[in-house]
Amino acid sequence: MERYIEKAAGLIEALPFIQQFRGETVVVKLGGSIMESEEGYRRIMQDIAFMECIGMLPVVVHGGGKAISRAMKEAKIAPNFVQGLRVTDEATIRVVEQVLNREVNPHLVDIIQQFHGKARGIHGEDIIRVEKLSGTNGHKESVDWGYVGKVNHVDVEPIKAYLKSDIIPVITPLGKGPAGRLFNINADDAATAVAVALKARKLVFLTDVPGLLLDPEDKSSIISSLHLGEVDELIERGVIAGGMLPKIKGMVGAVKSGIRKAHIIDSSMPHSLLLELFTSEGVGTEITE
């Protein structure tokens, strides 16, 4: 009986958060090593089905990660990354489109449906418009990533239509660029752009780490809450560096654009998404204005 009382207490703790977020849009970016664990991303899809069931409006944006790398290996295409972004030529973009739109996306939709949630896939290129990404390296030489895009517009009407029908949109990070060409988009950037365009209440990045750590070697040194004014100092101190840097910058951009809170949480922790949203303590790092 004690076990059931504890379960009831957990539901009561979640009640004010459920009331607060009912009818609110939450964009969840799924990617990283969790995509290699069927059990792991099934748990996340279950969390997302739960969110929709209690009246929240979850939107999923996902990457492909190692599934793309495996498909490229089978196609005998050597991977090439510059500054953490996949260089995407004609052959690569065909593989990326196949994996994202026709393998990973339908599978995630199917899992949500197995948990009795309604979900539909949206091919990113149908709603996202991009320009060709440009940049320079450390020697101030221009870098050409090929068919990699920078988002300049998101058509949110198809997303909103699904949400109004209690359907969870599951979106691939692809976009249509100049001359109608298909472009790959960094999934973090795609999720941020979708969240901003939707004026979402929250943006959540599911990652391979517990959150932002004061000491990368000490998982207990997590910074649970961070204000915009503290970010620059942590960058200067080297606390925010490496792969965490673009994520934090994306979160900062989202909050500055009107998203109330952006979160980084550990995708490997069972039900970390629900724990972050529906408990007072949370389990990751949140950035607020």
NORTAJO-V248808 format. One line per field, one symbol per residue. ss: DSSP state (A for helix, B for strand, O for the rest). phi: phi as a letter, one per 40 degrees, with the letter a starting at -180 (. if undefined). A space follows every 50 residues. Layout:
# NORTAJO-V248808
ss: ???
phi: ???
This chain:
# NORTAJO-V248808
ss: OAAAAAAAAAAAAAAAAAAAAOOOBBBBBBOAAAAAOAAAAAAAAAAAAA AAAOOOBBBBBBOOOAAAAAAAAAOOOOOOBBOOBBOBOAAAAAAAAAAA AAAAAAAAAAAAAAOOOOBBBBOAAAOBBBBBOOBBOOOOOBBOOBOBBB BBBBOOAAAAAAAAOOOBBBBBOBBBOAAAOBBBOOAAAAAAAAAAAAOO OBBBBBBOOOOOBOOOOOAAABOOBBBAAAAAAAAAOOOOOOAAAAAAAA AAAAAAOOOOBBBBBBOOOOOAAAAAAAOOOOOOBBBBO
phi: .dccccccccccccdcccccccgccbcbcbagccccbdccccccccdccc dccchcbcbbbbbbfccccccccccfbccabbfgbccbcdcccccdcccc cbbcccccdccdcccgbcaacbcdccbbbbbccbabcccgccbbcgcbbb cbabcccccccccccfbccbbccbabbdggccbcbdccccccccccccfc cabbccbcbcicbcbdcbccccccaacdcccdcccccgccafccdccccc ccccccchccabbbbccccdfccccccbbccgbbbbbbc
